[in-house]
């Protein structure tokens, strides 16, 4: 080959490698340069601010990561109760986080202590806030049993501090999760320098509180507008910059910073069941197809491992008059509830997903899971709201003089919104017009007795109930009793019981699903697929709860993990 051609080819090769190297360097070093406009991101002179260094969501306190996937939701045992409410269906769940254990008495007592300090029950305007959050300790009483030691001690005595809290209604569990969200984000913002150090303890009161939604939508109204708190610690702040006039900007964190985490909430029924099964190391086709009976492997409630062979793997009622077994080796270690982490976790690292206490989940109960319509992140109970606005377009923040209390069916009062929170109202036609994915605020009854699905039973005569409305001409399929409770001008409770003889069900829009067996249940209920329901404003001595949190970003927590 001609020497000149060889040299030319070498020169071209070097040039090509140089161009490729240059383009690679340019691409790798352009993290703060917009691929849309070429403008500089995160410039101290202003412009678009975005956390380009975000790696992945940080695991919030108390939670463990649950990598999502597909599984068979529903019954694996014989339906001896003949409920026909958990037929198998294939479902897919997004990755999420869940509490490692049930919420304990100590955790709930921290919540009560905060409420008592911020909204003193000695003040008439706040008394119902604290009393509305108190667990019902009378759930331990039994007409023919002596349980006063639990009535008086179970919630507050340190001997039960690490035991799961009970006597908490579904409504109270949701309020705890909301409170927990605000406290964790308040701590995160303080740590990042956006809030004054220790203000959450030294400066908080009924007029100065932190709400995550308020901070995101109207940060200057957080803590009652106290700039000393909300302007934070300048030295510790990560996002301080100045505009052309030298004024500080970026003194408030936004979602774009990645500092504000998603909210704690109750897990959906599908999430709870998926997490309880712990299908992380599936090696059997039958397991994948829904043949796993318990959160642990195997078909028995006692361990088969050599070191702990014969030990019970959960806390449940073993037989009539037998809540723990004979004292000694064969005992399960508890007669009522037991301290969390007393038994081995499942493969996700979750404790007590069978036994100890049953647990509230987010869903409204219906006997049929409508997987024909949706098999992705299934959930029944969507009620869409939006922020209420003032006449000037600003968000409406609730003040201490504007607290609205709802009267529950048992006569208890609960605050609809706490001071410092943004008032929520149902979405309207502005959000639903011409949408195909939702068309109203409340979708609890979707495809379940509404006019569109035409699933109505024949009419019942409701004249004895005083119901002569057009809707009374045709009754919905879930014809539950309609008790009415009101208060007179003096605040006295007026109860009106539904004494009609034409009611056919206890199912309505105020009953919620609870999952998992408890210390009071037989082995049959330990199956994660089993589902029962209970009124959302009532409590028992065998239902507790744990919180969950959605994951944002990648499905896997370990992006570069090696696959076998």
N, C-alpha and C positions, 0 to 999 in steps of 0.2 A: 504493500500500500504506500502511496505517496506520503512522504514525511510531513509535507505541509497540511495534507488533509488530516493526518493524525493529530497534529498540533491544534488545528481548527476544532476538531471534535473535542479535544481536551478542554479547550477554552470555552466552548459551548456548554460542556458538562459542568465546569466550574461555575459559570454564570447561572445555569439552571439551579444548581445546589445553593448558590448564594441567594437567588430570588426566593427559593423555597424556604431557606433558613430565615430570611428577612420577614417573609409573610407569616411564618410560624411565630417568630418573636413578636411581631406586631399583634397577632391574634392573642397570644398568651399575656401580653402586657396591656391589653385594652379593656381590662375588667371594669374600669371606671370611665370608659368611653362608650357612648350609646351606639349600639348596632343599628338603631333606627335613624338617628340624625347625625351621628358623629360628634355630638356635643359632649362636654365633660360632665360626668355624674359626680355628685358629692363635692362639688367645688366649694371652697370656703367663701367665694364671692357670691354664692347664691345658686339658683337653679334647682334642678331635680335632685332630691336626696333619697337614697335607697341603700339598703344594707346589702352590698355586693359580696360581703365576706360571710354571709349566713351559710352555715354548714348543714345543720339539721335541728329539728325541734328538741329543746332540752327537756328531759323528763322531769315533770313537776313533782313536788313532795308527795310521797306515799304511793306513787303509781309505778306500774311495770308495763313494759311494751308488749302489745299483742299484735303480731304480724297477721294481717288479714288473709283471707283465702276463701275457698268454697268448701261447703260441708253439707251433710244431710241433716236438716233440722227436723225434729219430730220424734215420734214414738219408736222405741226399740223393744219395749216390753208389751206383754198382753194388756189390753185395755180393760182391766178388771172393774174400773169405775164406770165404764161405758159412757165416758164424757165425749168421745170422738172429737176432741178439740186439739189434737196434736198429730195429725196425719203427716207422714214424712214428705218433705219437699226440699228441693235443692236450692240453696241460698248462697250468696256471695257477700262477704263482709269486708269493708275497708279496714286498714290497719288503725288501731286506736290504743289508748292506754286505759288501764283499770287499776283500782286500788288493790294493793297486795293483800289486804285483809279487809274485813268488814269495818265500818266506822265504829270505833270503840267509845265507851263511856267517857274516857279521858278526852278524846277528840271532841266529843259533843259538849262536854263541860267547858272547854275552851271557848266554844261558840256562845254558850249561855253567859259566861263571864264577860265576854265582849259586849253582848247586848245589854247586860246589866250596867256596865260602866258607861256606855254611850247613850242608852235610853233608860234612865233610872226608872224602875217600876213604881217608885214612890211618887212620881209625877203622873197625874191622872191621864194626861195625853199619851203617855208611853206605856202605861201598865199592860195593856193588851199585847204589846209587841213582845215583851218578855214572857208573859203567861202563855201566849200563843205558840211559843217555841218550846215550852217545857214538855218533855216526854210524859206520857200518862203512866205514872208509877202504879196506878190502881189495877193495871192489867194483870198483875200477879195474883190478885185475890181470887179465891175459889170458894164457892158456897160450902163445900165439904172438905176444905183443905186449909192447913195452917201455913201460909206463905208470907206472913207479915214481915219477916226478916228481909225478904226481897223488896217488898213494898217500901220499906224504910231505908234500905241500904244499897240496893243494886245500882242505882244511878250514880250516887255520890261517894260511896265508900271506896277508898283506894284499893281495897281488897278485890274490887271488881273493875278497877280502872282499865285493864286491858281486855275486858270482856265486851262483846258486841252490844251496842246500845239497842234497846227495844222500847216498845211503847211509843214509837215514832210513826206518825202517819206518813203517807206518800207526800202530802203537801209539805209537811215539816222537813222531810228528806230533801225535797227540791229547794226549799229555802236555805237549808244548810249548804247545799252545793253552790248556790248563788253567793252566799256569804264567803265561802272558801275561795271562790274565784277571785273576788275582790281583794281578799287579804293576801293571796299569793301574788297577784299582779302589783299590789301596793308595795310589797316587799321587793319585787323585781325592779320596779321603777326607782325605789329608794337606793337599791344597790348600784344601779346604773347612774345615779346622781341626778335624776330628774325630780326627785322629791326630797324635801328636807329630812335629814337623818333623824330617826326616832320620832318623827311627827306622828306616826301611826299609834304611838303609845302616849306621848306627852301632850299632843295638841288636839287629838280627836275628841269630838263631842257631838251632840245631836245637830248642831249647826255646821259642823265641820267634819264631813265624812268623805270617804273615797268610794267611788263607783267606777268600775272599768268602763261601762258604756258612756258615762258622763265624761270621763277623761278623754275618751276617743272623740266624742262628738262636740264637746264644749269644755276643753281643759281648764279654761279660766273660771269655770263655775265649780270645779272640784274644791273640796274643803271650804265650801262657802265663799270661794273667790279669794282666799287668803294667799296673796302672792308670796309671802315669806315661805310658805310650804310648797306651793306648786312650782316656784321657780327653781327649787332644788339647790343642790350643792354644785356650784359652778366648776370647782376644781375636779369633781368626779364625773361631770357630765361628758358624754361621748359625742354629743352632736351640736356643740356650740360653734357658731360661726357668726360673722357680722355682714351686714349689708353695705351698700355703697356709702351710707352715711355713718357707718361705724356702730349701728345699733345691733344688739344681740338678736339673732334669730335661731330657730331650731331648739328653743328651750323646752318644747313639749315633745314627748315621744309619740310616734304614730305607729300604725300597724306595719308601715314600711321598715321600721327599725328592727322588727323581729323580737323585740323585748316583751311585748304584750302577748301572753299565751292564750290559747283557746280556753273556754270556760269549763269548769268542772260541771258535771251533770249526772243524772242517772243513766246507766247503760240501757240501750234498747234490749228488748227480749232476745232478739237474734244475736246481738253482741254478747249478752250474758251466757247464752247457751253455747255459743262457739267458744268463748273463753273457758267455760267450765269443762268442756270436753278435752281441751288441751291437745289438739291434734297436731303436734309439732314434729313428731318423728313417726309418721305413718309408714308402716312396713307391711300392712295387711290390707287387701282390697276390701275386706269386710268392715274394717274400721272406717275406711273412707266412705263406704256406703251406709254408714249410720248404725253400725252394730256395736259401738262402744257403749257400755251400760253405765259406767261411773266416770268421774273425773280422773280416776286412776285406771291402770290396765288391769284386766282380769274380770272375773264374774263373781267375785266374793268381796265382802266388806272387811275381811281380815287379811293382814299382810302375809305374803308367801316368801318374803325375803328371809334369809337364814337368821340374821341378827335380830330381827323384830318379828319373827314368824308368829302368827296368831294374834298380834296386836290389832285392835280395831283402827280403821283408817278414817273414821268419822264419828261424830257425836250424834246419835239418833236413838229413838225408842226401840228397844230390841224385842219387846213383847209386852203383854198386858202386865202392868205393874212392874216393868223392868225398863228403867231409863238409863242404865249404864252397865248392867251385869253384876255378877257377884263380886264383892269387894276383894281386891287383890289383883292377880295377874290378868284375869280375863276381863276386868273392868275397862270401860272406854275412857275413864278418867274424869267423868262429869255426870252429874245428875240433872242439872238444868243446862245452861249454856256453859261454855268452857272458854278459857283465855284464848285469844287468837294465836295462831302459829303453834297450837298444841299438837297438830297432826301434820303429816307430810304435805307439801304443796304439790299441785299438778305440774305438768310439763311446762306451763307458761310461768310458773313461779307464784301461782295464786293459791292462797290458803282458804280452807273451809268453803269450797264451792259445792260441797255436799254436807249437810248436817250443820250443827251448831245453831244457826238461825236461817230461816228462809229469807229471801231478799226482794225488796221492791225493785221493779224495773220500770222504764218510762212508759210502756205501752198501755193504752186503753184496751180492756179485755174484749175479745170477740171469740166465739168458739171456732171460727174458721179463719185461717191465715190465707189471705188472698194472694197466693204466689202466682196466679195466672196473670195478675195485673203487674206485679213487681216482684223481682227476685234479687234485688240489689239494695243492700242496707235497709231491709224491710222494717217498717215502723208504722204503727197506727196511733195517731194522737196529735197530728200536726194542727196547730192553731197559729196562724201567722199574724204578727203584730208589727207596728212601726212606732217610731218616736212621735209623741204629740208635739205640736209646734205652737208657739205663741203667735200673736197677730203680726209681730215683726219678723217672723220666720225663724226665730231662735228656738232651740229645744226647750220643752217645758220640764223643769227640774222640780221635783216634789220638795216642799218645805215642811218643817215640823208642824205647821198649822194646817196642812192640807192632807194629812194621812187619812186614807179611806180604809175602813175595816169591813171585811166580809164575814157574815155569820154562817158558820158551817152547819151541817145537818144535826150535829150533836150539841149545838148551841155555843161552841167556842168561837172566839173572834180571832181573825188573822189579818195582819196588815197587807193590803194589796201591793203597796210600794212603800219603801222606807225613805226617809228624808235623804236628799242627795242623789237619788236615782231619777232617771228620766221616765216620765209617765208614758206608759204604753197604751196604744189604742189599736183596734183591729184594722187590718189593711182594707182599703176600699177599692172602688173602680179604677182609681188612678194606677193601682198596681196590678189589677186583674184584667183590665180591658184587653181583649183579643189575645190573651195568653192561652196556650194549649196545655201547659203543665199544671196550672192551678187556676181556679176561677172564683174563689171565695176565701174568707179568712179562716173559717173553721171547717176542717176536712176530716173530723173524727168519724163521721157517718158515711164517708165516701164509699160508694158501691155497697151500701149496707142498709137498705131501707129507704133511701131517698127517692125522689120522683124519677130521677134519671134511670135508676136501675129497676124501678117498678116492683120492688120486693116488699110489698105491703100485705098484711093479712086483712081479712074482712073486718068491717067496722064493729066496734063495741059501743054499747050505750053508756056514755060517761056522764049522764045527767046527775047522778048521785054525787059526782065529784065536782059538779058545778062547771064542767068543761063543755061549753056549747059552741066552741070555735069550729071553724071549717076543718081544721086538722083533726078534730075529734071524730069526723065522719069516717076517717080511715086511720086505723091505728098502726104504728110501726111494729115490726116483728118482735122487738124487745120491749114488751109492755110492762115495765117495772112500776112499783108503787111510787107515787108522787107525794111525798111528805112535804109540808110547807113549814118553814120556821121564820118568824119575824120578831121584831122588837118594838115595844110601844115607846111612847115619848119619854118614859122614865128609864128605858133600857132593859125592861123586864122581857124575858123570852116568852114568846107565844108560839106554842107547838100545835100544829094541825096534822094529825095522822091520817094517812090514806087508809080508809076502812073498806074500800071497795072489794068486791068478790071476783072481779074480772081481770085481775093482774095475773100474768102468765110467766113472769121472769123476774130475776133480781139483777139482770144485766142492764146497765145504762151507760151513759157517757162519763160517769163519775166512779167507775170501778176500774181498778188497775191490776195488772198482772203481777204476781209474785212467783219467784222461782226457787227451786232447791228445797230439799228436806230440812227439817229443823230438829232440835233436841226433843221435840214433842211428836215427831212423825215417825212412822214405820219405814222400813228399808225401801219400800216401793217408791217413795217420794224422793229418794236420793238421785234418781235418774234425772240428769239435766234437762231432758225433754219434757218432763212433767210441768204442767202449768195450771195455776189456780188464780182466783181473783178475790179482791177484798175492796170495800169502799175506800176511796182515796183520802178521806178525812177521818178515818178511824185507825186504831192501833191495836196490837196484840203483844203478848209476851213471847212470841216466837218469830216475829218478822223484824228484821233489821235492814240494812242497806249498805252498799258501797258505791263509790263514785267512779265515773269514767271521764275520759277526755278524748276528743277527736285528734287525730294526727294530721298535720299539714305537711305537704311535701311528699317525699318518696315513700313508697309502700314499705320498703325494707329499712330497718334501722342501721343495717350494716351493708352499705352499698357495694363494698368491694369484697364481701365475704366469698370464700371459695365454696363452690358447690361440689358435693360428692358425686 
